[in-house]
């Protein structure tokens, strides 16, 4: 088992007990120290309080993890950014209704709104696409203009 796998096995129960999912663990050299980044996600967007609670739990575990020995490190616990690709069915469920840009394995692009999703496929603007056909999928950032935000407030 690699060091990253050992860390993941050790921290996953605490992350899941907090109602979250472990997305990824990385160790990056930073001078004499290392930066351990733990990316966690949930079925809904995580609050700062949730990430802080998970961070405390993870910190308590990795501080005494024998596999890390005396290696000094800085722990960063974060949620995935909007630039992180959607890779699991739960990512699609969480982002239902959002604008997505999908690149298929045949290099065709599909842009539209995420509709219903299952464990094997997703609807994008009423077109079903199997996850197996998707090479990369990124959420498109949408900004409302000040004028449209003001008119919505009048309704």
TAPE-V164352 format. One record per residue. PSI is psi in whole degrees, 0 to 359 (none if undefined). NEAR is the number of other C-alpha atoms within 12 Angstrom. Layout:
psi->{PSI PSI}
near->{NEAR NEAR}
//
This chain:
psi->{134 166 316 322 320 319 314 316 321 322 341 315 320 321 315 326 334 3 23 175 143 121 315 149 132 152 122 129 140 77 230 347 173 155 119 116 125 117 123 152 170 179 340 170 134 142 165 322 320 315 321 317 316 320 317 317 314 318 315 326 311 336 330 11 116 327 334 344 222 14 119 139 159 130 130 119 127 167 160 143 169 342 2 129 149 123 342 152 325 332 320 318 316 328 19 132 348 159 133 149 117 134 125 164 334 11 3 151 144 130 131 191 141 125 216 147 152 193 348 342 172 148 130 113 50 9 123 133 128 139 327 337 351 125 316 140 123 138 138 131 129 135 132 141 155 321 315 327 322 320 328 326 338 345 none}
near->{9 13 19 23 17 19 31 32 23 27 36 30 19 26 33 22 17 26 21 31 32 35 29 26 32 26 26 19 15 14 11 12 16 19 20 31 29 35 31 38 35 28 23 20 23 25 17 15 15 24 30 21 23 37 32 21 26 37 27 16 25 35 24 18 21 14 20 22 12 14 21 20 23 23 29 26 33 32 32 28 18 20 15 20 24 33 27 27 26 25 32 35 26 24 31 26 22 27 25 33 26 33 24 20 17 13 12 15 20 30 24 26 29 35 24 25 28 21 18 19 25 36 30 30 21 17 17 22 31 21 28 20 22 29 22 26 38 30 31 24 13 12 10 11 10 10 11 12 12 11 11 11 9 8 7}
//
